[in-house]
Amino acid sequence: MIFGRSFKTHPPAITLGSLVMLLAAPAFWVLGGVGLSSGHNEHKTGPATATQSITIDYPLENSIFPPEITAPTFLWRDSSEADHWVVEVSFQGRADKIRVNAPGEHWKVGEVDPQSGMPDLTRLPAKEAATRTWKPDAATWAKIKSESVESPATIAITGFVGEDSTVAVSEAQVTIVTSRDPVGAPIFYRDVPLVTQPNAVKGTIQPLPPSLIPMIKWRLRNIAEPQSRVVMENVYT
């Protein structure tokens, strides 16, 4: 069993990725990254028609996904006037590609644990509010994983203005790899609410008051499943 810790905070609408950051869900939890990743994936466009770049915030370049993990949500920001995107997945040494039209829905605020007493946050910070998303369906994600074990898969995101346009205005790409080795164990972690005291400096997270310790939930997560489950709660020590 793998042990970890999660804090309820701003939402990463993403599924799990890394074992270090892997304790998030589509709620206000810190999580969503890919494990074993490195690099910077802001990609300057190649074609002369694509004049601006897209910044892909997730996953990072050369991220390695466990083979049993559920599909992540790709996150990017586009500085152009693009209003829809095409996601193309290619595999090294293969001619066949996956091509998907992506409306690029905005990143949405996740649910807030009502026990935390935190207000319903309807406004995201500017960076998150500008973030676009795409989550592959189960069949597409299974194909991407199966074809990226021996060599990386390249995911290219291209922006267009107008549904009938064939001229790209923005572009970026990121490569990912699927590991041969599964995680092989559920992840056991603490789900800790973040509470800012009234007298705290803005943005400062303070220790959890003793009265809120029972709000800590202990969760178990199989990364092959979309949700975690609570195995212990109302623990006063």
C-alpha positions, 0 to 999 in steps of 0.5 A: 500500500502506498501512503500519501496526503491530500489537502482540499484546496483549489480544483484541478479537474483532473484525474490522478497522475503522479504518485506524489501529486496523486491525491486529487479528484474532481473536487477541491483537492491538490492533485492531478499531476503526472508522476515522473515528469520533467520539462517545459512544454510551451511549444513555439509553433512550427507552421507559418500559419500558427502564429501564436503558441499554446502553453500546455500546463498538464501533463508535463513533457515526458510524463510517465503514466502508470498502465492502469491509471484512468484518463487525465484531463489535458490542460492548456492556455491559448493566447490566440483568438482560437475558439476550438481545437483539434487534438491529434495523437501520433505514435512513433514509427506508425502512420495511424493517428488519433484525431479528435475535435475538442471544444476546449471547455474552460476549467471548472470549479470543483465541489467544496466539502460542505463540512469545511465551511469554505465559501462556494468559490465561483470565480477562479484566478485568471490563469485557471479561468483561462485554462482549456480542457480535454479529457480522452474517453476510455477507449481513446485513453486505452489506445494511447496507453497501449501504443506509448509503452515502447515509444512516446506518444505525441499529443498535438493541440492546434487552435482554429477560429471558426468551425470551417477554418483550416488555418491554424492560429496556435499550436503546441505539443507534448509527449508522454510515455506509459510505464510497463510497471503498474502501481500495483497497490491502492493509495492510502492518504489523508484528506485534510481541509485547508482552513485560513484563519480570519487573522491570517495573512492572505494566502497563508495556510495555518495549522488545522485547529483542534476542533477541525481535526475530526474533519480529516478523512482517510481515503483509499484510492485505486488509480484504475477507478475514477473515485476514492473511498473514505475508510476512516473519518471522525478520528479525534487524534 
